[in-house]
Amino acid sequence: MMTLQASKTVTDVDKVDLDKPIFDSQAFRLNDERAAIIATARELGQTVFAGRAGTYDRDATFPTENYRDLHRAGLLGIAIPKKHGGLGADYQTYAIAAAELGRYCGATALTWNMHVCSTLWSGPLADDLDMDGPTRAEHEHRRAVHYKRIVADGAVYSQPFSEGGAAAAGGVAFGTEAKPVKGGWIVNGKKIFASLSGHADYYGVLCTEIVEGEKASRRNTLYLALPAKAGGVSVVGDWDPLGMRGTVSRTLLFKDVFVPEDAALMPRGVYFQAAMRWPHMFLTLSPTYVGLAQAAYDFTVRYLRGEVPGTPPVKRRMYPTKQIAVAQMQIKLEQIKAIWFQAVTEACANPTKEQVLRAYAAQYSAMEGANEIATLAIRTCGGQAMLKSLPLERIYRDSRCGSLMLPWTAELCLDRIGREALYETGESDD
């Protein structure tokens, strides 16, 4: 079984004044096991990842060293069941741990989400879904293969999703197609903004299985782990974005890639069932932005107190305008934390309408609110805060990317909240 041992590559944890948790374990009723996993993520983020984040951002390079540390700390297997050697964390625990990582390196937290979802979806989430006995046994056998790679070897999985159309938002079938052949499938297609491209060991690709004589359907979505070194897999294009530069989200191409049957991360039909019955599976990008919101607030408080390393010890906290701005940031941060914590805590199969609406609202609040706080932080701290030698400028750019994240962009959240609040299932104005 994995053990919780954070790397001390850069700084000895015992010599660091560790930040307080975003979600205090007593106030938010987190048990000791959950709190320990989350504390490991926070300590690793603060003592190791924070010091590297600026380099990954400046050079738009993937945080490979961070992934070695995540493996050593057991966090690559955070959502893998304990019987398979993982930490066995539930959805809430993973989400809060991801927020703590996002607080110190947004790109690492966001790409870690892509990796963890391959285990979260095939693990505790799939356990909530309907499968007959033989299908469940087959799934148990297959996921054990994937989990062993991660736990034993530190294999990194990704989750390329977007294709440039409506598929990633759940509107149509995925354009990437899998044609059944003896022993597996032949996959053709492409994924854009594919985080970890060129750096993952396996790409967890969502694609449409081609059924002879049938129109492409979302019901036939497959979730397949394609080896990065498989013939026909290529990475193309440059990567020089505004923010989240360390995610290295280039374009993936698949040309006649053979994928064996054991590569399936979910059995036939189970991904579609999950998308219909477990909507909180699409909320997992938001923890990174909760962490960024906290990071912007933390920086502002330290800056105004004259405590930011690399800056003169000049206090600016005595000015009423600064105090009011910090108050506004604190209120916004607590609002984000409250609705988001409630949403990730009640994540489950078959949620109520109110729970789904709350999940949309939590996503919108985190993705937009993080940038609102970062924007106010820059205005409050002044021109020096825009220097690339300080983290706030990076936090601002990273936080601006959140509202664009499929499948629940800020625009889609507003659209769905408004429509689903006003219409019951099957209702129309005809």
Beta strands, then each sheet from edge to edge (+ up, - down):
strand 1: 157-158
strand 2: 177-181
strand 3: 184-194
strand 4: 202-209
strand 5: 221-227
strand 6: 233-236
strand 7: 250-260
sheet 1: 1+ 4+ 2+ 3- 7+ 6-
sheet 2: 1+ 4+ 5-
end
